[in-house]
Amino acid sequence: AAAASANSDMFDEIVMAEERFHGEGYQEGYAEGSHVGVMEGRRYGSLHGAKIGSEIGCYLGFALTWQCLLRKCMDEKNSKKIKVLDSLIGMIQKFPYEDPTYDKLQEDLEKIRGKFKQVCSMLNIQSDFRIGTERSSLAF
């Protein structure tokens, strides 16, 4: 009976060792995966944020330049264009750059893009904004 009990304990230790090693391996893998995931997420967020910032910066520079040019020769046509430019500038200034958890970020970004296209249409300018690894350009 003692021999059967020793064999049973030995068998239990083997089974329990497998479960213990499985649990330890899971914990180590989870910790490593979490660390790598945070690093990858931070890198992706920085890259994506930089692209959005560059895009919005181009829109703002474009709008401020045209606003200045149109104010030099004010007439009724230019007054309407300036109002739309003012609207675009206001949207850009209200954009929450400092809040990465802003839930309407994509929605507001699409509204800014739409307003930019409207401005380009009013000014008879062909807009083509591209950001890539090879080049960044805003062509008119």
C-alpha positions in Angstrom: 0.0 0.0 0.0 2.9 2.4 0.8 4.4 1.7 -2.6 1.1 2.4 -4.3 0.8 5.7 -2.3 4.4 6.7 -3.3 3.7 6.0 -7.0 0.4 8.0 -6.7 2.2 10.9 -5.1 5.0 10.8 -7.8 2.3 10.7 -10.5 0.5 13.7 -8.9 3.8 15.6 -8.8 4.4 15.0 -12.5 0.8 16.1 -13.4 1.0 19.1 -11.1 4.4 20.1 -12.4 3.0 20.2 -15.9 0.1 22.4 -14.7 2.5 24.6 -12.7 4.9 25.0 -15.7 2.0 25.8 -18.0 0.8 28.4 -15.5 4.3 30.0 -15.2 4.8 30.0 -18.9 1.4 31.6 -19.4 2.3 34.4 -16.9 5.7 35.0 -18.5 4.2 35.1 -22.0 1.4 37.4 -20.9 3.8 39.8 -19.3 6.1 39.8 -22.3 3.2 40.2 -24.7 1.8 43.1 -22.7 5.2 44.9 -22.7 5.7 44.4 -26.5 2.1 45.4 -27.1 2.5 48.7 -25.2 5.7 49.5 -27.1 4.2 48.7 -30.5 1.0 50.7 -29.6 3.1 53.7 -28.5 5.1 53.5 -31.7 2.0 53.2 -33.9 0.3 56.0 -32.0 3.2 58.4 -32.4 3.5 57.7 -36.1 -0.3 58.1 -36.7 -0.4 61.2 -34.5 2.4 62.7 -36.5 0.7 62.1 -39.8 -2.6 63.7 -38.5 -0.6 66.6 -37.1 1.2 67.1 -40.4 -2.1 67.0 -42.3 -3.9 69.5 -40.1 -0.8 71.7 -40.0 -0.9 71.9 -43.8 -4.6 72.7 -43.8 -4.0 75.5 -41.3 -1.1 77.0 -43.2 -3.1 76.9 -46.4 -6.1 78.5 -44.8 -4.2 81.3 -43.1 -2.3 82.1 -46.3 -5.5 82.3 -48.4 -7.2 84.3 -45.7 -4.4 86.9 -45.8 -4.4 87.0 -49.6 -8.2 87.4 -49.9 -8.4 90.1 -47.3 -6.1 92.3 -49.5 -8.9 92.7 -52.0 -12.2 92.5 -50.2 -15.4 92.1 -52.3 -18.6 90.1 -51.9 -17.1 86.9 -53.5 -14.0 87.1 -51.3 -16.1 87.7 -48.2 -17.9 84.4 -48.7 -14.6 82.6 -49.2 -13.1 84.2 -46.1 -16.1 83.0 -44.1 -15.5 79.4 -45.1 -11.8 79.8 -44.4 -12.6 81.2 -41.0 -14.8 78.2 -40.4 -12.0 75.8 -41.4 -9.5 77.7 -39.2 -12.0 77.6 -36.2 -12.4 73.8 -36.7 -8.7 73.3 -36.7 -8.2 75.5 -33.6 -10.8 73.5 -31.7 -9.3 70.2 -32.6 -8.2 68.4 -29.4 -4.5 67.8 -30.1 -3.8 67.1 -26.4 -6.4 64.5 -25.8 -5.6 61.1 -27.3 -8.7 59.6 -25.8 -11.1 62.0 -27.6 -13.8 59.8 -28.9 -14.8 61.9 -31.9 -11.3 62.4 -33.3 -11.9 60.6 -36.6 -15.3 62.2 -37.0 -13.9 65.7 -36.5 -10.9 65.0 -38.7 -13.3 64.0 -41.5 -15.2 67.2 -41.0 -12.0 69.2 -41.3 -11.1 67.3 -44.5 -14.5 68.0 -45.9 -14.3 71.7 -45.1 -10.8 71.8 -46.7 -12.3 70.3 -49.9 -15.1 72.9 -49.8 -12.5 75.7 -49.5 -10.5 74.3 -52.4 -13.6 74.0 -54.5 -14.5 77.6 -53.8 -11.0 78.8 -54.7 -10.9 76.6 -57.8 -7.9 74.7 -56.5 -7.3 71.0 -57.1 -6.5 69.5 -53.7 -4.4 66.4 -53.3 -3.0 65.7 -49.9 -0.7 62.7 -49.5 1.4 61.5 -46.6 3.7 58.6 -47.2 7.1 57.3 -46.2 8.6 58.4 -49.5 7.2 62.0 -49.5 4.7 64.3 -48.0 3.1 66.8 -50.2 0.1 69.1 -50.6 -0.2 69.7 -54.4 -2.4 72.4 -55.9 
